[in-house]
Amino acid sequence: MTPEQQAAFIMAQAAITMARVAGMQAENQLYLSLWHPVKYREDAFEEAANHATLGHNAVISFFAN
């Protein structure tokens, strides 16, 4: 994989995680607008970030080659 392809792959993985988090934020806003407690709390957002295919260590080792 070329460095450009590696960077594109990492950006795609980041975009997927950001989309997941944006959906969680939107759902929380919906719950708040209906006067319900939020569905996702801090631990759920941390889990979403940790669930990402590539963590920071993987990215570092990806470019170490």
N, CA, C and O atoms as a Maestro MAE file, in Angstrom:
{
 s_m_m2io_version
 :::
 2.0.0
}

f_m_ct {
 s_m_title
 :::
 protein
 m_atom[260] {
  # First column is atom index #
  i_m_mmod_type
  r_m_x_coord
  r_m_y_coord
  r_m_z_coord
  i_m_residue_number
  s_m_chain_name
  s_m_pdb_residue_name
  s_m_pdb_atom_name
  i_m_atomic_number
  :::
  1 25 0.854 -1.171 0.000 1 A "MET " " N  " 7
  2 3 0.000 0.000 0.000 1 A "MET " " CA " 6
  3 2 0.900 1.234 0.000 1 A "MET " " C  " 6
  4 15 1.858 1.321 0.768 1 A "MET " " O  " 8
  5 25 0.578 2.170 -0.862 2 A "THR " " N  " 7
  6 3 1.380 3.393 -0.921 2 A "THR " " CA " 6
  7 2 1.075 4.276 0.283 2 A "THR " " C  " 6
  8 15 0.044 4.089 0.929 2 A "THR " " O  " 8
  9 25 1.945 5.231 0.602 3 A "PRO " " N  " 7
  10 3 1.654 6.151 1.709 3 A "PRO " " CA " 6
  11 2 0.332 6.906 1.495 3 A "PRO " " C  " 6
  12 15 -0.394 7.173 2.453 3 A "PRO " " O  " 8
  13 25 0.030 7.241 0.263 4 A "GLU " " N  " 7
  14 3 -1.225 7.942 -0.021 4 A "GLU " " CA " 6
  15 2 -2.426 7.042 0.268 4 A "GLU " " C  " 6
  16 15 -3.433 7.492 0.816 4 A "GLU " " O  " 8
  17 25 -2.310 5.772 -0.106 5 A "GLN " " N  " 7
  18 3 -3.390 4.823 0.167 5 A "GLN " " CA " 6
  19 2 -3.536 4.589 1.670 5 A "GLN " " C  " 6
  20 15 -4.650 4.471 2.180 5 A "GLN " " O  " 8
  21 25 -2.412 4.523 2.369 6 A "GLN " " N  " 7
  22 3 -2.458 4.369 3.824 6 A "GLN " " CA " 6
  23 2 -3.172 5.550 4.470 6 A "GLN " " C  " 6
  24 15 -4.018 5.374 5.347 6 A "GLN " " O  " 8
  25 25 -2.823 6.747 4.029 7 A "ALA " " N  " 7
  26 3 -3.456 7.948 4.587 7 A "ALA " " CA " 6
  27 2 -4.946 7.964 4.274 7 A "ALA " " C  " 6
  28 15 -5.752 8.333 5.127 7 A "ALA " " O  " 8
  29 25 -5.319 7.568 3.061 8 A "ALA " " N  " 7
  30 3 -6.737 7.534 2.684 8 A "ALA " " CA " 6
  31 2 -7.499 6.517 3.537 8 A "ALA " " C  " 6
  32 15 -8.629 6.774 3.953 8 A "ALA " " O  " 8
  33 25 -6.889 5.383 3.792 9 A "PHE " " N  " 7
  34 3 -7.522 4.359 4.621 9 A "PHE " " CA " 6
  35 2 -7.737 4.864 6.041 9 A "PHE " " C  " 6
  36 15 -8.809 4.675 6.616 9 A "PHE " " O  " 8
  37 25 -6.734 5.498 6.597 10 A "ILE " " N  " 7
  38 3 -6.841 6.043 7.949 10 A "ILE " " CA " 6
  39 2 -7.914 7.125 8.014 10 A "ILE " " C  " 6
  40 15 -8.699 7.168 8.960 10 A "ILE " " O  " 8
  41 25 -7.947 7.992 7.014 11 A "MET " " N  " 7
  42 3 -8.977 9.041 6.982 11 A "MET " " CA " 6
  43 2 -10.377 8.431 6.877 11 A "MET " " C  " 6
  44 15 -11.316 8.927 7.499 11 A "MET " " O  " 8
  45 25 -10.516 7.375 6.105 12 A "ALA " " N  " 7
  46 3 -11.815 6.713 5.979 12 A "ALA " " CA " 6
  47 2 -12.255 6.113 7.314 12 A "ALA " " C  " 6
  48 15 -13.422 6.215 7.691 12 A "ALA " " O  " 8
  49 25 -11.319 5.489 8.024 13 A "GLN " " N  " 7
  50 3 -11.645 4.929 9.325 13 A "GLN " " CA " 6
  51 2 -12.033 6.019 10.319 13 A "GLN " " C  " 6
  52 15 -12.949 5.838 11.121 13 A "GLN " " O  " 8
  53 25 -11.338 7.142 10.262 14 A "ALA " " N  " 7
  54 3 -11.678 8.268 11.138 14 A "ALA " " CA " 6
  55 2 -13.066 8.807 10.798 14 A "ALA " " C  " 6
  56 15 -13.837 9.151 11.694 14 A "ALA " " O  " 8
  57 25 -13.383 8.881 9.512 15 A "ALA " " N  " 7
  58 3 -14.699 9.380 9.094 15 A "ALA " " CA " 6
  59 2 -15.814 8.467 9.583 15 A "ALA " " C  " 6
  60 15 -16.872 8.943 9.994 15 A "ALA " " O  " 8
  61 25 -15.582 7.164 9.542 16 A "ILE " " N  " 7
  62 3 -16.590 6.215 10.035 16 A "ILE " " CA " 6
  63 2 -16.833 6.435 11.524 16 A "ILE " " C  " 6
  64 15 -17.982 6.456 11.968 16 A "ILE " " O  " 8
  65 25 -15.780 6.595 12.286 17 A "THR " " N  " 7
  66 3 -15.919 6.829 13.727 17 A "THR " " CA " 6
  67 2 -16.623 8.149 13.997 17 A "THR " " C  " 6
  68 15 -17.491 8.226 14.867 17 A "THR " " O  " 8
  69 25 -16.253 9.192 13.254 18 A "MET " " N  " 7
  70 3 -16.901 10.497 13.449 18 A "MET " " CA " 6
  71 2 -18.389 10.429 13.097 18 A "MET " " C  " 6
  72 15 -19.210 11.069 13.755 18 A "MET " " O  " 8
  73 25 -18.741 9.659 12.069 19 A "ALA " " N  " 7
  74 3 -20.151 9.506 11.706 19 A "ALA " " CA " 6
  75 2 -20.921 8.780 12.802 19 A "ALA " " C  " 6
  76 15 -22.052 9.143 13.125 19 A "ALA " " O  " 8
  77 25 -20.301 7.757 13.367 20 A "ARG " " N  " 7
  78 3 -20.943 7.015 14.464 20 A "ARG " " CA " 6
  79 2 -21.193 7.942 15.657 20 A "ARG " " C  " 6
  80 15 -22.276 7.929 16.242 20 A "ARG " " O  " 8
  81 25 -20.196 8.738 16.011 21 A "VAL " " N  " 7
  82 3 -20.325 9.656 17.142 21 A "VAL " " CA " 6
  83 2 -21.365 10.740 16.842 21 A "VAL " " C  " 6
  84 15 -22.146 11.106 17.720 21 A "VAL " " O  " 8
  85 25 -21.381 11.249 15.622 22 A "ALA " " N  " 7
  86 3 -22.377 12.267 15.248 22 A "ALA " " CA " 6
  87 2 -23.789 11.704 15.370 22 A "ALA " " C  " 6
  88 15 -24.699 12.407 15.809 22 A "ALA " " O  " 8
  89 25 -23.978 10.454 14.989 23 A "GLY " " N  " 7
  90 3 -25.282 9.814 15.146 23 A "GLY " " CA " 6
  91 2 -25.681 9.686 16.599 23 A "GLY " " C  " 6
  92 15 -26.842 9.893 16.953 23 A "GLY " " O  " 8
  93 25 -24.723 9.347 17.440 24 A "MET " " N  " 7
  94 3 -24.994 9.243 18.872 24 A "MET " " CA " 6
  95 2 -25.367 10.610 19.444 24 A "MET " " C  " 6
  96 15 -26.283 10.718 20.259 24 A "MET " " O  " 8
  97 25 -24.654 11.656 19.013 25 A "GLN " " N  " 7
  98 3 -24.969 13.011 19.483 25 A "GLN " " CA " 6
  99 2 -26.365 13.432 19.028 25 A "GLN " " C  " 6
  100 15 -27.116 14.038 19.792 25 A "GLN " " O  " 8
  101 25 -26.704 13.110 17.788 26 A "ALA " " N  " 7
  102 3 -28.026 13.469 17.270 26 A "ALA " " CA " 6
  103 2 -29.131 12.757 18.042 26 A "ALA " " C  " 6
  104 15 -30.164 13.346 18.361 26 A "ALA " " O  " 8
  105 25 -28.898 11.493 18.335 27 A "GLU " " N  " 7
  106 3 -29.896 10.746 19.097 27 A "GLU " " CA " 6
  107 2 -30.047 11.321 20.507 27 A "GLU " " C  " 6
  108 15 -31.159 11.389 21.030 27 A "GLU " " O  " 8
  109 25 -28.946 11.732 21.121 28 A "ASN " " N  " 7
  110 3 -29.029 12.377 22.430 28 A "ASN " " CA " 6
  111 2 -29.830 13.672 22.348 28 A "ASN " " C  " 6
  112 15 -30.642 13.956 23.228 28 A "ASN " " O  " 8
  113 25 -29.609 14.451 21.306 29 A "GLN " " N  " 7
  114 3 -30.362 15.699 21.140 29 A "GLN " " CA " 6
  115 2 -31.855 15.421 20.977 29 A "GLN " " C  " 6
  116 15 -32.689 16.147 21.517 29 A "GLN " " O  " 8
  117 25 -32.185 14.371 20.234 30 A "LEU " " N  " 7
  118 3 -33.596 13.988 20.081 30 A "LEU " " CA " 6
  119 2 -34.193 13.634 21.435 30 A "LEU " " C  " 6
  120 15 -35.288 14.089 21.767 30 A "LEU " " O  " 8
  121 25 -33.495 12.836 22.210 31 A "TYR " " N  " 7
  122 3 -33.994 12.458 23.528 31 A "TYR " " CA " 6
  123 2 -34.196 13.691 24.403 31 A "TYR " " C  " 6
  124 15 -35.208 13.810 25.094 31 A "TYR " " O  " 8
  125 25 -33.233 14.604 24.370 32 A "LEU " " N  " 7
  126 3 -33.369 15.819 25.175 32 A "LEU " " CA " 6
  127 2 -34.556 16.660 24.737 32 A "LEU " " C  " 6
  128 15 -35.245 17.248 25.571 32 A "LEU " " O  " 8
  129 25 -34.797 16.721 23.439 33 A "SER " " N  " 7
  130 3 -35.929 17.520 22.939 33 A "SER " " CA " 6
  131 2 -37.263 16.923 23.360 33 A "SER " " C  " 6
  132 15 -38.271 17.627 23.430 33 A "SER " " O  " 8
  133 25 -37.268 15.628 23.638 34 A "LEU " " N  " 7
  134 3 -38.486 14.954 24.098 34 A "LEU " " CA " 6
  135 2 -38.547 14.861 25.622 34 A "LEU " " C  " 6
  136 15 -39.399 14.172 26.183 34 A "LEU " " O  " 8
  137 25 -37.629 15.566 26.274 35 A "TRP " " N  " 7
  138 3 -37.534 15.607 27.733 35 A "TRP " " CA " 6
  139 2 -37.234 14.231 28.324 35 A "TRP " " C  " 6
  140 15 -37.690 13.908 29.421 35 A "TRP " " O  " 8
  141 25 -36.472 13.430 27.600 36 A "HIS " " N  " 7
  142 3 -36.025 12.125 28.089 36 A "HIS " " CA " 6
  143 2 -34.548 12.230 28.475 36 A "HIS " " C  " 6
  144 15 -33.835 13.098 27.971 36 A "HIS " " O  " 8
  145 25 -34.098 11.366 29.348 37 A "PRO " " N  " 7
  146 3 -32.654 11.367 29.643 37 A "PRO " " CA " 6
  147 2 -31.881 10.909 28.401 37 A "PRO " " C  " 6
  148 15 -32.399 10.154 27.579 37 A "PRO " " O  " 8
  149 25 -30.661 11.367 28.279 38 A "VAL " " N  " 7
  150 3 -29.870 11.013 27.104 38 A "VAL " " CA " 6
  151 2 -29.644 9.503 27.043 38 A "VAL " " C  " 6
  152 15 -29.586 8.827 28.070 38 A "VAL " " O  " 8
  153 25 -29.520 8.997 25.835 39 A "LYS " " N  " 7
  154 3 -29.294 7.563 25.637 39 A "LYS " " CA " 6
  155 2 -27.821 7.215 25.811 39 A "LYS " " C  " 6
  156 15 -27.487 6.179 26.387 39 A "LYS " " O  " 8
  157 25 -26.935 8.088 25.307 40 A "TYR " " N  " 7
  158 3 -25.498 7.816 25.332 40 A "TYR " " CA " 6
  159 2 -24.811 8.743 26.318 40 A "TYR " " C  " 6
  160 15 -24.955 9.963 26.252 40 A "TYR " " O  " 8
  161 25 -24.077 8.156 27.216 41 A "ARG " " N  " 7
  162 3 -23.290 8.916 28.178 41 A "ARG " " CA " 6
  163 2 -21.816 8.827 27.807 41 A "ARG " " C  " 6
  164 15 -21.465 8.191 26.813 41 A "ARG " " O  " 8
  165 25 -20.963 9.450 28.587 42 A "GLU " " N  " 7
  166 3 -19.538 9.556 28.264 42 A "GLU " " CA " 6
  167 2 -18.905 8.204 27.953 42 A "GLU " " C  " 6
  168 15 -18.111 8.089 27.020 42 A "GLU " " O  " 8
  169 25 -19.254 7.179 28.731 43 A "ASP " " N  " 7
  170 3 -18.640 5.871 28.510 43 A "ASP " " CA " 6
  171 2 -18.984 5.293 27.135 43 A "ASP " " C  " 6
  172 15 -18.170 4.588 26.539 43 A "ASP " " O  " 8
  173 25 -20.170 5.584 26.635 44 A "ALA " " N  " 7
  174 3 -20.552 5.107 25.303 44 A "ALA " " CA " 6
  175 2 -19.724 5.788 24.215 44 A "ALA " " C  " 6
  176 15 -19.352 5.159 23.225 44 A "ALA " " O  " 8
  177 25 -19.441 7.075 24.406 45 A "PHE " " N  " 7
  178 3 -18.607 7.790 23.439 45 A "PHE " " CA " 6
  179 2 -17.166 7.284 23.486 45 A "PHE " " C  " 6
  180 15 -16.517 7.160 22.448 45 A "PHE " " O  " 8
  181 25 -16.672 6.995 24.676 46 A "GLU " " N  " 7
  182 3 -15.327 6.434 24.802 46 A "GLU " " CA " 6
  183 2 -15.256 5.066 24.137 46 A "GLU " " C  " 6
  184 15 -14.273 4.743 23.470 46 A "GLU " " O  " 8
  185 25 -16.294 4.268 24.320 47 A "GLU " " N  " 7
  186 3 -16.339 2.944 23.699 47 A "GLU " " CA " 6
  187 2 -16.352 3.056 22.169 47 A "GLU " " C  " 6
  188 15 -15.693 2.279 21.478 47 A "GLU " " O  " 8
  189 25 -17.102 4.021 21.653 48 A "ALA " " N  " 7
  190 3 -17.142 4.220 20.202 48 A "ALA " " CA " 6
  191 2 -15.763 4.576 19.667 48 A "ALA " " C  " 6
  192 15 -15.360 4.087 18.611 48 A "ALA " " O  " 8
  193 25 -15.047 5.414 20.378 49 A "ALA " " N  " 7
  194 3 -13.696 5.784 19.954 49 A "ALA " " CA " 6
  195 2 -12.756 4.588 20.052 49 A "ALA " " C  " 6
  196 15 -11.911 4.392 19.178 49 A "ALA " " O  " 8
  197 25 -12.893 3.793 21.096 50 A "ASN " " N  " 7
  198 3 -12.034 2.629 21.273 50 A "ASN " " CA " 6
  199 2 -12.382 1.495 20.311 50 A "ASN " " C  " 6
  200 15 -11.552 0.627 20.039 50 A "ASN " " O  " 8
  201 25 -13.608 1.508 19.801 51 A "HIS " " N  " 7
  202 3 -14.078 0.474 18.877 51 A "HIS " " CA " 6
  203 2 -13.555 0.716 17.460 51 A "HIS " " C  " 6
  204 15 -13.663 -0.158 16.600 51 A "HIS " " O  " 8
  205 25 -12.995 1.883 17.220 52 A "ALA " " N  " 7
  206 3 -12.484 2.214 15.886 52 A "ALA " " CA " 6
  207 2 -11.501 1.159 15.418 52 A "ALA " " C  " 6
  208 15 -10.725 0.620 16.207 52 A "ALA " " O  " 8
  209 25 -11.543 0.875 14.147 53 A "THR " " N  " 7
  210 3 -10.676 -0.141 13.564 53 A "THR " " CA " 6
  211 2 -9.212 0.165 13.818 53 A "THR " " C  " 6
  212 15 -8.425 -0.738 14.103 53 A "THR " " O  " 8
  213 25 -8.846 1.430 13.715 54 A "LEU " " N  " 7
  214 3 -7.456 1.835 13.910 54 A "LEU " " CA " 6
  215 2 -7.346 2.764 15.103 54 A "LEU " " C  " 6
  216 15 -7.914 3.857 15.110 54 A "LEU " " O  " 8
  217 25 -6.621 2.326 16.097 55 A "GLY " " N  " 7
  218 3 -6.297 3.202 17.210 55 A "GLY " " CA " 6
  219 2 -5.012 3.948 16.896 55 A "GLY " " C  " 6
  220 15 -4.412 3.737 15.842 55 A "GLY " " O  " 8
  221 25 -4.589 4.813 17.794 56 A "HIS " " N  " 7
  222 3 -3.396 5.614 17.516 56 A "HIS " " CA " 6
  223 2 -2.143 4.751 17.386 56 A "HIS " " C  " 6
  224 15 -1.250 5.083 16.606 56 A "HIS " " O  " 8
  225 25 -2.060 3.652 18.133 57 A "ASN " " N  " 7
  226 3 -0.893 2.774 18.009 57 A "ASN " " CA " 6
  227 2 -0.847 2.111 16.637 57 A "ASN " " C  " 6
  228 15 0.224 1.966 16.049 57 A "ASN " " O  " 8
  229 25 -2.008 1.708 16.128 58 A "ALA " " N  " 7
  230 3 -2.058 1.088 14.804 58 A "ALA " " CA " 6
  231 2 -1.645 2.081 13.719 58 A "ALA " " C  " 6
  232 15 -0.958 1.715 12.765 58 A "ALA " " O  " 8
  233 25 -2.065 3.329 13.867 59 A "VAL " " N  " 7
  234 3 -1.696 4.341 12.890 59 A "VAL " " CA " 6
  235 2 -0.196 4.575 12.905 59 A "VAL " " C  " 6
  236 15 0.428 4.680 11.850 59 A "VAL " " O  " 8
  237 25 0.384 4.656 14.090 60 A "ILE " " N  " 7
  238 3 1.825 4.864 14.201 60 A "ILE " " CA " 6
  239 2 2.584 3.710 13.552 60 A "ILE " " C  " 6
  240 15 3.523 3.925 12.785 60 A "ILE " " O  " 8
  241 25 2.167 2.482 13.868 61 A "SER " " N  " 7
  242 3 2.862 1.350 13.273 61 A "SER " " CA " 6
  243 2 2.586 1.228 11.783 61 A "SER " " C  " 6
  244 15 3.418 0.704 11.042 61 A "SER " " O  " 8
  245 25 1.434 1.700 11.337 62 A "PHE " " N  " 7
  246 3 1.085 1.689 9.915 62 A "PHE " " CA " 6
  247 2 2.093 2.488 9.120 62 A "PHE " " C  " 6
  248 15 2.510 2.069 8.040 62 A "PHE " " O  " 8
  249 25 2.491 3.647 9.649 63 A "PHE " " N  " 7
  250 3 3.431 4.509 8.942 63 A "PHE " " CA " 6
  251 2 4.887 4.201 9.269 63 A "PHE " " C  " 6
  252 15 5.781 4.786 8.657 63 A "PHE " " O  " 8
  253 25 5.151 3.306 10.208 64 A "ALA " " N  " 7
  254 3 6.516 2.955 10.559 64 A "ALA " " CA " 6
  255 2 7.187 2.086 9.496 64 A "ALA " " C  " 6
  256 15 8.412 1.987 9.431 64 A "ALA " " O  " 8
  257 25 6.364 1.470 8.677 65 A "ASN " " N  " 7
  258 3 6.900 0.571 7.635 65 A "ASN " " CA " 6
  259 2 7.554 1.320 6.523 65 A "ASN " " C  " 6
  260 15 8.051 0.710 5.576 65 A "ASN " " O  " 8
  :::
 }
 m_bond[259] {
  # First column is bond index #
  i_m_from
  i_m_to
  i_m_order
  :::
  1 1 2 1
  2 2 3 1
  3 3 4 2
  4 3 5 1
  5 5 6 1
  6 6 7 1
  7 7 8 2
  8 7 9 1
  9 9 10 1
  10 10 11 1
  11 11 12 2
  12 11 13 1
  13 13 14 1
  14 14 15 1
  15 15 16 2
  16 15 17 1
  17 17 18 1
  18 18 19 1
  19 19 20 2
  20 19 21 1
  21 21 22 1
  22 22 23 1
  23 23 24 2
  24 23 25 1
  25 25 26 1
  26 26 27 1
  27 27 28 2
  28 27 29 1
  29 29 30 1
  30 30 31 1
  31 31 32 2
  32 31 33 1
  33 33 34 1
  34 34 35 1
  35 35 36 2
  36 35 37 1
  37 37 38 1
  38 38 39 1
  39 39 40 2
  40 39 41 1
  41 41 42 1
  42 42 43 1
  43 43 44 2
  44 43 45 1
  45 45 46 1
  46 46 47 1
  47 47 48 2
  48 47 49 1
  49 49 50 1
  50 50 51 1
  51 51 52 2
  52 51 53 1
  53 53 54 1
  54 54 55 1
  55 55 56 2
  56 55 57 1
  57 57 58 1
  58 58 59 1
  59 59 60 2
  60 59 61 1
  61 61 62 1
  62 62 63 1
  63 63 64 2
  64 63 65 1
  65 65 66 1
  66 66 67 1
  67 67 68 2
  68 67 69 1
  69 69 70 1
  70 70 71 1
  71 71 72 2
  72 71 73 1
  73 73 74 1
  74 74 75 1
  75 75 76 2
  76 75 77 1
  77 77 78 1
  78 78 79 1
  79 79 80 2
  80 79 81 1
  81 81 82 1
  82 82 83 1
  83 83 84 2
  84 83 85 1
  85 85 86 1
  86 86 87 1
  87 87 88 2
  88 87 89 1
  89 89 90 1
  90 90 91 1
  91 91 92 2
  92 91 93 1
  93 93 94 1
  94 94 95 1
  95 95 96 2
  96 95 97 1
  97 97 98 1
  98 98 99 1
  99 99 100 2
  100 99 101 1
  101 101 102 1
  102 102 103 1
  103 103 104 2
  104 103 105 1
  105 105 106 1
  106 106 107 1
  107 107 108 2
  108 107 109 1
  109 109 110 1
  110 110 111 1
  111 111 112 2
  112 111 113 1
  113 113 114 1
  114 114 115 1
  115 115 116 2
  116 115 117 1
  117 117 118 1
  118 118 119 1
  119 119 120 2
  120 119 121 1
  121 121 122 1
  122 122 123 1
  123 123 124 2
  124 123 125 1
  125 125 126 1
  126 126 127 1
  127 127 128 2
  128 127 129 1
  129 129 130 1
  130 130 131 1
  131 131 132 2
  132 131 133 1
  133 133 134 1
  134 134 135 1
  135 135 136 2
  136 135 137 1
  137 137 138 1
  138 138 139 1
  139 139 140 2
  140 139 141 1
  141 141 142 1
  142 142 143 1
  143 143 144 2
  144 143 145 1
  145 145 146 1
  146 146 147 1
  147 147 148 2
  148 147 149 1
  149 149 150 1
  150 150 151 1
  151 151 152 2
  152 151 153 1
  153 153 154 1
  154 154 155 1
  155 155 156 2
  156 155 157 1
  157 157 158 1
  158 158 159 1
  159 159 160 2
  160 159 161 1
  161 161 162 1
  162 162 163 1
  163 163 164 2
  164 163 165 1
  165 165 166 1
  166 166 167 1
  167 167 168 2
  168 167 169 1
  169 169 170 1
  170 170 171 1
  171 171 172 2
  172 171 173 1
  173 173 174 1
  174 174 175 1
  175 175 176 2
  176 175 177 1
  177 177 178 1
  178 178 179 1
  179 179 180 2
  180 179 181 1
  181 181 182 1
  182 182 183 1
  183 183 184 2
  184 183 185 1
  185 185 186 1
  186 186 187 1
  187 187 188 2
  188 187 189 1
  189 189 190 1
  190 190 191 1
  191 191 192 2
  192 191 193 1
  193 193 194 1
  194 194 195 1
  195 195 196 2
  196 195 197 1
  197 197 198 1
  198 198 199 1
  199 199 200 2
  200 199 201 1
  201 201 202 1
  202 202 203 1
  203 203 204 2
  204 203 205 1
  205 205 206 1
  206 206 207 1
  207 207 208 2
  208 207 209 1
  209 209 210 1
  210 210 211 1
  211 211 212 2
  212 211 213 1
  213 213 214 1
  214 214 215 1
  215 215 216 2
  216 215 217 1
  217 217 218 1
  218 218 219 1
  219 219 220 2
  220 219 221 1
  221 221 222 1
  222 222 223 1
  223 223 224 2
  224 223 225 1
  225 225 226 1
  226 226 227 1
  227 227 228 2
  228 227 229 1
  229 229 230 1
  230 230 231 1
  231 231 232 2
  232 231 233 1
  233 233 234 1
  234 234 235 1
  235 235 236 2
  236 235 237 1
  237 237 238 1
  238 238 239 1
  239 239 240 2
  240 239 241 1
  241 241 242 1
  242 242 243 1
  243 243 244 2
  244 243 245 1
  245 245 246 1
  246 246 247 1
  247 247 248 2
  248 247 249 1
  249 249 250 1
  250 250 251 1
  251 251 252 2
  252 251 253 1
  253 253 254 1
  254 254 255 1
  255 255 256 2
  256 255 257 1
  257 257 258 1
  258 258 259 1
  259 259 260 2
  :::
 }
}
